[in-house]
Amino acid sequence: MSPEEFRKHGHDFVDWMADYLASVEDYSVRSQAAPGDIIATLPATAPQNPEPMADIFADFQRDVMPGITHWQHPSFFAYFPANSSPPSVLAEMLTSTLAAQCMLWQTSPAGTEMETRMMEWLRDMLSLPSDFQGVIHDSATSATLAALLVARERATGWRGNEEGLAALGAEGIMLAVYVSEEAHSSIEKTMKVAGYGKAALRKIETDDEFAMQPEALSAAIEADIAAGFTPACVTASLGGTGTGAVDPLRAVGEICDGYGIWLHVDAAWAGSALIVPEERGMLDGIEFADSFVFNPHKWLLTNFDCTAFFVRDAQALERTLSLVPEYLRSRETGAVIDYQNWSVPLGRRFRALKLWFVIRSYGVAGLQEMIRAHIALARGLFEEVSGESAFEIMSPLRLALFSFRFHPANVDDEAALDALNEELLQKLNDSGELYLTQNRVRGRYAIRFSIGQTGTQKAHVEAAWAKIRDVAASLK
Ligand SMILES: Cc1ncc(COP(=O)(O)O)c(C=O)c1O
């Protein structure tokens, strides 16, 4: 494709992108495609000869778009948001065009130095400790994997990487990791990948607010030590996925400090809310944390993927992940940061650029305004649902998340309530007017309501609540 052709298609695509963002509300939020619908439109074999861009783009609109769930739709209330913004998209266009691979300082000094500065900006915007150093990962899962690997190395005197866990196991060295029952599944997954094994995971009981019980954590650690285990890591959640649970960081941190256990904080979603001072209460005790992760790609107007991972001891992270064969040496090796030594993958995109665009375009004040607006919308809806006798709150409001269920007066059987709410959720999502997802709260089916899309306004939340009541009434 010649530069002139690229220019023409680029302009056409930007027109389409602007129209899409302006009219995203006209789409069904959740794709209404059935399994197999999209693959049926794609030829079984690759084309032998070049095809015109006009044909490819027409097929994209006709065949691909029906298979898109519209995460940027203002009535997207499912999972956690992955909100984006025009400045972020524009930055991604530049990143794609440069297509720089920023594994080393030398392979794009701006990529590295921009990343260092953006991590400092974010650290200070969230009011994290000033000795934290940050690095951008693709996902919170990857960042948590890195944290668990450093914790593993520290707990084994740096022998895990060298000798392998099997050798340590033969000597009777057995590790243990602690999370609350509400912790995200990524911790269990990364434990499997990091070689701890699922059996090393201890799920600590939670209190009425779904927060980890420090006494239960202490008891589990004591029991493990007595049984010959080495406690390696505690992961505290700030804003758990199911119920938005917030673990008591100070109490958990003091315990970790006492035993010398690595404390990792998973604030994947709620971390963005820390840019507003009134939500920083949950950071009390952060001085005990060894690492902290949050996703600007969830709630900070920055396109997926962009995860901010902070560590207090960056040397420990490097010691765990650094491997520099001759072909990765450069003249500056050792004198600069080569971020390939701070994450599992070698290759890395220039992700910091979109943060720079977003933070400058909105300013901290603009981002704070967005967070506050979403929290206020969620509070308003939470109060409405709480006041409706046919609905029951299943988990309390945390920032912009709560969960509820439809509970008509004549139904008391728990299994029947689960089935009723599952039916309600499917009918709502099949309508295409909004998108919600579910959770189990103390074993019972609950519908989560999570607000955080860039364009979500009061009218969208009111329309969603009206729809929920209408569909629920039709099920009685
Ligand atoms: C609390 C929490 N931790 C971790 C994750 C995993 O995030 P990622 O998709 O970036 O790996 C999520 C995802 O929603 C989450 O909510």
The ligand as an SDF file (V2000), in Angstrom:
LIG
                    3D

 16 16  0  0  0  0  0  0  0  0999 V2000
   -9.5480   -7.1980   40.9680 C   0  0  0  0  0  0  0  0  0  0  0  0
   -9.0280   -7.7240   39.6550 C   0  0  0  0  0  0  0  0  0  0  0  0
   -7.8110   -8.2320   39.5940 N   0  0  0  0  0  0  0  0  0  0  0  0
   -7.2900   -8.7100   38.4440 C   0  0  0  0  0  0  0  0  0  0  0  0
   -8.0220   -8.6750   37.2770 C   0  0  0  0  0  0  0  0  0  0  0  0
   -7.4100   -9.2170   36.0260 C   0  0  0  0  0  0  0  0  0  0  0  0
   -7.1890   -8.1540   35.1460 O   0  0  0  0  0  0  0  0  0  0  0  0
   -6.4770   -8.3320   33.7410 P   0  0  0  0  0  0  0  0  0  0  0  0
   -7.5530   -8.6150   32.7540 O   0  0  0  0  0  0  0  0  0  0  0  0
   -5.8100   -7.0090   33.4880 O   0  0  0  0  0  0  0  0  0  0  0  0
   -5.4990   -9.4470   33.8510 O   0  0  0  0  0  0  0  0  0  0  0  0
   -9.3090   -8.1500   37.2900 C   0  0  0  0  0  0  0  0  0  0  0  0
  -10.1320   -8.1160   36.0600 C   0  0  0  0  0  0  0  0  0  0  0  0
  -11.2270   -7.6430   36.0250 O   0  0  0  0  0  0  0  0  0  0  0  0
   -9.8350   -7.6570   38.5010 C   0  0  0  0  0  0  0  0  0  0  0  0
  -11.0600   -7.1650   38.5690 O   0  0  0  0  0  0  0  0  0  0  0  0
  1  2  1  0
  2  3  1  0
  2 15  2  0
  3  4  2  0
  4  5  1  0
  5  6  1  0
  5 12  2  0
  6  7  1  0
  7  8  1  0
  8  9  2  0
  8 10  1  0
  8 11  1  0
 12 13  1  0
 12 15  1  0
 13 14  2  0
 15 16  1  0
M  END
$$$$
